[in-house]
Amino acid sequence: MYMILSLVFIIVIALIIASMSFISAKETEIDTNYMEEIRFMQSEFPGTNTAQILIMVDRITAKTVLEEDILLMTEELVDAVSDVAGVKSVTSVLDLGSTKEGILSRPLEERVGGGARTLDYSWFSRTLGTERLIQRLMARVANYSLTRSLGAIIIIAITLIPIFAGVGMIKSESEQEMWMHEGDQLMVAWKVVDDEFCDYDYSTILVQSDDIRTSEIMEALERIEESVRSVPGVVKVTGINNLLKEIPADKNTLEELIAAIPKDRRETFVTDDYTAALVIIKTDTGIEETLVQQIDDAISFIETPDEATFKHASFSALFSQMDRLMEESRAETTAINLILVFTILYIFF
């Protein structure tokens, strides 16, 4: 009975690992540098492969894998596998002998690999006579789990309390904090700056059009700048329009004013062909999902020319979205894990 439950438990654990791997693996990238050579070898050469079959016994109900009934089962298994198409050879512990005595009479270096070495207890265990202590303890635990499932679950839950308590006490430190002494003056000053002063971050708005040098786009940039600046946490919004003293209605005049801007300053905000412009947003807080959404709302609130597109795009926005997706995936995985763990505990115990 216990062996059947153990087998069921192992199968369930395997299914859990497979399902968790499927949930966590959002995307798999495979290195294909040598795929052409590998495919050629697979098509031109037959190749060989090796498979292993593991035979184990429960030490509570059986002693070793060398018992007569286990060896008989091994012989039948070897015969069955040998008949499978494509199998060239099958080796097993039976190559060392057909009986337990014959196998154990062979040198140890020959037996290792075909059959595991006999359990050797330490001098301390032999002196105190505790060779079977662990086996007896495991047998008692198994019997208690089978007869008093609820009690086993309560005991496991109690042992998990320190683990959950310890999770909240985990302290994360940066590389500098780990290597530098706590009382170092540089670390003290750095912590003051980190705690008391703002930690600035940046994001951007990408503007694309056939030609951004129009008065309509410049005016839209000013409206977007005013709207985004009203978002909490945004301290500065800068675009090509800020380098112009005025926005003329005549397109030729506007082109001349933009061309007159020094190249090192102009290329920060526009491309050489004037088909794209960049608006730089400076914040005094980290770019998180909430701030990204507020900036997106501020942009969508403004009426913009149909011939241009205004998109909030930056690595900060991308990283915040990645953090959100990872948090959602972590929450789902944690919930599924807890449900499966308690289900296993209830079924197994």
C-alpha positions as CSV (number, residue, x, y, z in Angstrom):
1,M,0.0,0.0,0.0
2,Y,2.8,2.4,0.9
3,M,4.6,1.7,-2.3
4,I,1.5,2.5,-4.3
5,L,1.1,5.8,-2.5
6,S,4.7,6.6,-3.0
7,L,4.4,6.0,-6.7
8,V,1.3,8.2,-6.9
9,F,3.1,10.9,-5.0
10,I,6.1,10.8,-7.4
11,I,3.8,10.9,-10.4
12,V,2.0,13.9,-9.0
13,I,5.2,15.7,-8.2
14,A,6.4,15.1,-11.8
15,L,3.1,16.6,-13.1
16,I,3.5,19.6,-10.9
17,I,7.1,20.2,-12.1
18,A,6.0,19.9,-15.7
19,S,3.0,22.3,-15.2
20,M,5.1,24.9,-13.4
21,S,7.7,24.8,-16.1
22,F,5.0,25.3,-18.7
23,I,3.6,28.3,-16.8
24,S,7.0,29.9,-16.1
25,A,8.4,29.4,-19.6
26,K,6.8,32.3,-21.5
27,E,9.3,32.1,-24.3
28,T,12.1,29.7,-25.2
29,E,15.0,30.7,-27.3
30,I,17.1,28.0,-29.0
31,D,20.6,28.5,-30.2
32,T,20.7,27.5,-33.9
33,N,24.3,28.3,-34.7
34,Y,25.1,24.6,-35.4
35,M,21.6,23.4,-36.5
36,E,22.7,22.9,-40.1
37,E,25.6,20.6,-39.1
38,I,23.5,18.7,-36.6
39,R,20.7,18.1,-39.2
40,F,23.3,16.8,-41.6
41,M,24.8,14.4,-39.1
42,Q,21.3,13.1,-38.1
43,S,20.4,12.5,-41.7
44,E,23.7,10.9,-42.8
45,F,24.7,8.9,-39.7
46,P,22.4,6.5,-37.8
47,G,24.0,7.4,-34.4
48,T,23.3,5.6,-31.1
49,N,21.6,6.5,-27.9
50,T,21.4,5.0,-24.4
51,A,18.4,4.7,-22.1
52,Q,18.5,3.6,-18.5
53,I,15.8,1.9,-16.4
54,L,16.0,2.4,-12.7
55,I,14.8,-0.3,-10.3
56,M,14.2,0.7,-6.7
57,V,12.5,-1.0,-3.7
58,D,10.9,0.4,-0.6
59,R,13.2,-0.4,2.3
60,I,10.2,-0.8,4.6
61,T,8.7,-3.7,2.6
62,A,11.9,-5.1,1.0
63,K,15.6,-5.2,1.7
64,T,17.5,-5.0,-1.5
65,V,17.0,-5.2,-5.3
66,L,18.9,-8.5,-5.2
67,E,16.0,-10.5,-3.8
68,E,14.8,-13.5,-5.8
69,D,11.5,-12.0,-7.0
70,I,13.2,-8.7,-8.0
71,L,15.8,-10.5,-10.0
72,L,13.1,-12.5,-11.7
73,M,11.3,-9.4,-12.6
74,T,14.6,-7.8,-13.9
75,E,15.1,-10.8,-16.2
76,E,11.6,-10.5,-17.6
77,L,12.2,-6.8,-18.1
78,V,15.5,-7.4,-20.0
79,D,13.8,-9.9,-22.3
80,A,10.9,-7.5,-23.0
81,V,13.2,-4.6,-23.8
82,S,15.5,-6.7,-25.9
83,D,12.6,-7.4,-28.3
84,V,11.9,-3.7,-28.9
85,A,12.8,-2.7,-32.5
86,G,16.0,-0.7,-32.6
87,V,17.4,-2.0,-29.3
88,K,21.0,-3.3,-29.9
89,S,21.9,-4.6,-26.5
90,V,20.6,-4.6,-22.9
91,T,22.8,-4.9,-19.8
92,S,21.7,-5.4,-16.2
93,V,22.8,-6.6,-12.8
94,L,22.1,-10.1,-14.1
95,D,25.3,-10.0,-16.1
96,L,27.1,-10.3,-12.8
97,G,25.1,-13.4,-11.7
98,S,21.7,-14.9,-11.5
99,T,21.5,-15.1,-7.7
100,K,22.0,-12.7,-4.8
101,E,25.0,-14.7,-3.5
102,G,26.6,-14.8,-6.9
103,I,26.2,-11.1,-7.5
104,L,27.6,-10.2,-4.0
105,S,30.6,-12.5,-4.6
106,R,31.8,-10.3,-7.4
107,P,34.3,-7.5,-6.7
108,L,32.8,-4.2,-5.6
109,E,34.2,-2.3,-8.6
110,E,32.2,-4.7,-10.9
111,R,29.0,-4.4,-8.9
112,V,29.0,-0.5,-8.8
113,G,26.8,0.5,-11.7
114,G,24.9,-2.8,-12.0
115,G,23.7,-2.7,-8.4
116,A,24.1,-0.2,-5.7
117,R,26.6,-0.8,-2.9
118,T,25.3,-2.3,0.3
119,L,24.5,0.4,2.8
120,D,27.5,0.9,5.1
121,Y,26.7,2.5,8.5
122,S,29.1,4.7,10.3
123,W,31.2,3.6,13.3
124,F,29.1,5.9,15.5
125,S,25.8,4.2,14.3
126,R,27.2,0.7,14.8
127,T,28.5,1.6,18.3
128,L,25.2,3.0,19.5
129,G,23.2,0.3,17.6
130,T,21.1,2.9,15.7
131,E,21.5,1.3,12.2
132,R,17.8,0.9,11.8
133,L,16.8,4.1,13.5
134,I,16.1,6.1,10.4
135,Q,14.2,3.2,8.8
136,R,12.1,2.7,11.9
137,L,11.4,6.4,12.2
138,M,10.3,6.7,8.6
139,A,8.0,3.7,9.1
140,R,6.4,5.3,12.1
141,V,6.0,8.6,10.2
142,A,4.4,6.7,7.2
143,N,2.0,4.8,9.5
144,Y,1.1,8.0,11.4
145,S,0.5,9.9,8.1
146,L,-1.8,7.1,6.8
147,T,-3.8,6.7,10.0
148,R,-4.0,10.4,11.1
149,S,-3.9,12.5,7.9
150,L,-5.3,15.7,9.6
151,G,-2.6,15.5,12.3
152,A,0.1,15.2,9.8
153,I,-1.1,18.2,7.9
154,I,-1.3,20.2,11.1
155,I,2.3,19.3,12.0
156,I,3.5,20.3,8.5
157,A,1.7,23.6,8.8
158,I,3.3,24.3,12.1
159,T,6.8,23.6,10.7
160,L,6.0,26.0,7.8
161,I,5.3,28.9,10.2
162,P,9.1,29.8,10.8
163,I,9.6,29.6,7.0
164,F,6.9,32.2,6.2
165,A,8.1,34.3,9.1
166,G,11.6,34.2,7.8
167,V,10.6,35.3,4.4
168,G,9.5,38.7,5.8
169,M,12.9,39.1,7.5
170,I,14.9,38.7,4.4
171,K,17.0,41.8,3.8
172,S,18.3,42.6,0.3
173,E,21.4,44.7,-0.2
174,S,23.2,46.1,-3.2
175,E,26.6,45.0,-4.2
176,Q,28.2,48.1,-2.6
177,E,26.4,47.6,0.7
178,M,27.6,44.0,0.9
179,W,31.3,44.7,0.3
180,M,31.7,48.0,2.1
181,H,31.8,48.3,5.9
182,E,28.6,49.5,7.6
183,G,30.4,52.5,9.2
184,D,32.3,53.6,6.1
185,Q,32.0,57.4,5.6
186,L,31.3,56.9,1.9
187,M,28.5,54.5,2.6
188,V,27.0,56.8,5.2
189,A,27.1,59.7,2.8
190,W,25.6,57.6,0.0
191,K,22.7,56.5,2.2
192,V,21.9,60.1,3.1
193,V,21.8,61.0,-0.6
194,D,19.8,57.9,-1.4
195,D,17.3,58.6,1.4
196,E,17.0,62.3,1.4
197,F,17.3,63.4,-2.2
198,C,15.4,62.6,-5.3
199,D,16.2,59.7,-7.6
200,Y,15.5,61.0,-11.1
201,D,14.4,58.8,-13.9
202,Y,13.6,59.4,-17.6
203,S,11.1,58.4,-20.1
204,T,10.4,59.5,-23.7
205,I,7.6,60.2,-26.2
206,L,8.3,59.3,-29.8
207,V,6.7,61.5,-32.5
208,Q,6.6,60.2,-36.1
209,S,5.4,61.9,-39.2
210,D,6.5,62.5,-42.8
211,D,7.9,65.8,-41.6
212,I,7.6,67.0,-38.0
213,R,8.5,70.6,-39.0
214,T,4.9,71.9,-39.1
215,S,3.3,74.4,-36.8
216,E,0.5,71.9,-36.0
217,I,3.0,69.3,-34.7
218,M,4.9,72.0,-32.7
219,E,1.7,73.2,-31.1
220,A,0.7,69.6,-30.3
221,L,4.1,69.2,-28.6
222,E,3.5,72.2,-26.4
223,R,0.0,70.9,-25.4
224,I,1.4,67.4,-24.7
225,E,4.2,69.0,-22.7
226,E,1.8,70.9,-20.5
227,S,-0.5,67.9,-20.0
228,V,2.4,65.5,-19.1
229,R,3.9,68.1,-16.7
230,S,0.7,68.0,-14.7
231,V,1.3,64.2,-13.9
232,P,2.5,63.7,-10.3
233,G,6.2,62.9,-10.3
234,V,7.0,64.6,-13.6
235,V,9.4,67.5,-13.0
236,K,10.4,68.4,-16.6
237,V,9.3,67.8,-20.2
238,T,11.6,68.8,-23.0
239,G,11.2,68.7,-26.8
240,I,12.4,70.4,-29.9
241,N,9.7,73.1,-29.4
242,N,11.5,74.2,-26.3
243,L,14.5,75.2,-28.4
244,L,12.3,77.6,-30.4
245,K,11.5,81.1,-29.1
246,E,8.3,81.1,-31.1
247,I,6.4,78.9,-33.5
248,P,5.8,80.6,-36.8
249,A,2.8,79.7,-39.0
250,D,5.0,79.7,-42.1
251,K,6.6,76.2,-42.7
252,N,9.7,77.6,-44.5
253,T,10.4,80.0,-41.6
254,L,9.9,77.1,-39.1
255,E,12.3,74.9,-41.1
256,E,14.9,77.7,-41.0
257,L,14.6,78.2,-37.3
258,I,15.0,74.4,-36.6
259,A,18.0,74.3,-39.0
260,A,19.6,77.2,-37.1
261,I,19.7,75.2,-33.9
262,P,23.2,73.8,-33.2
263,K,23.5,70.2,-34.4
264,D,24.6,68.8,-31.1
265,R,21.4,70.1,-29.5
266,R,19.1,69.5,-32.4
267,E,20.0,65.8,-32.9
268,T,19.0,65.1,-29.3
269,F,15.3,65.8,-30.3
270,V,15.0,65.1,-34.1
271,T,16.4,62.8,-36.7
272,D,18.4,64.0,-39.6
273,D,15.5,63.5,-42.1
274,Y,13.0,65.2,-39.7
275,T,10.6,62.2,-39.7
276,A,10.8,61.6,-36.0
277,A,11.1,63.7,-32.9
278,L,11.7,62.8,-29.2
279,V,10.2,64.3,-26.1
280,I,12.2,63.7,-22.9
281,I,10.3,63.3,-19.7
282,K,12.2,63.7,-16.4
283,T,10.6,62.3,-13.2
284,D,11.7,62.4,-9.5
285,T,10.4,58.9,-8.9
286,G,10.9,55.5,-10.5
287,I,9.0,54.8,-13.7
288,E,6.4,52.4,-12.4
289,E,3.3,51.0,-14.1
290,T,1.0,53.6,-12.5
291,L,3.1,56.5,-13.7
292,V,3.3,55.0,-17.2
293,Q,-0.5,54.7,-17.3
294,Q,-0.8,58.3,-16.1
295,I,1.6,59.6,-18.8
296,D,-0.3,57.5,-21.5
297,D,-3.6,59.1,-20.3
298,A,-2.1,62.6,-20.5
299,I,-1.0,62.0,-24.1
300,S,-4.3,60.5,-25.2
301,F,-6.2,63.4,-23.7
302,I,-4.6,65.9,-26.1
303,E,-5.8,66.3,-29.6
304,T,-3.0,65.7,-32.1
305,P,-2.6,66.0,-35.9
306,D,-3.8,63.0,-37.9
307,E,-0.6,62.9,-39.9
308,A,1.6,62.3,-36.8
309,T,1.7,59.6,-34.1
310,F,2.6,60.2,-30.5
311,K,3.7,57.1,-28.5
312,H,5.0,56.8,-25.0
313,A,8.0,54.5,-25.6
314,S,11.1,54.0,-23.5
315,F,13.1,51.3,-21.7
316,S,11.7,52.5,-18.4
317,A,8.1,51.9,-19.6
318,L,9.2,48.5,-21.0
319,F,10.8,47.5,-17.8
320,S,7.8,48.5,-15.8
321,Q,5.6,46.4,-18.0
322,M,8.0,43.5,-17.6
323,D,7.9,43.9,-13.9
324,R,4.1,43.9,-13.9
325,L,4.0,40.7,-16.1
326,M,6.5,39.0,-13.8
327,E,4.4,40.0,-10.7
328,E,1.3,38.6,-12.3
329,S,3.0,35.4,-13.3
330,R,4.5,35.1,-9.8
331,A,1.2,35.6,-8.2
332,E,-0.5,33.0,-10.4
333,T,2.4,30.5,-9.9
334,T,2.4,31.0,-6.1
335,A,-1.4,30.5,-5.9
336,I,-1.3,27.4,-8.1
337,N,1.7,26.0,-6.1
338,L,-0.1,26.5,-2.8
339,I,-3.3,24.8,-4.1
340,L,-1.4,21.9,-5.5
341,V,0.8,21.5,-2.4
342,F,-2.2,21.3,0.0
343,T,-4.0,19.0,-2.5
344,I,-1.0,16.7,-2.5
345,L,-0.8,16.8,1.3
346,Y,-4.5,16.0,1.6
347,I,-4.4,13.1,-0.9
348,F,-1.1,11.7,0.2
349,F,-1.5,11.9,3.9
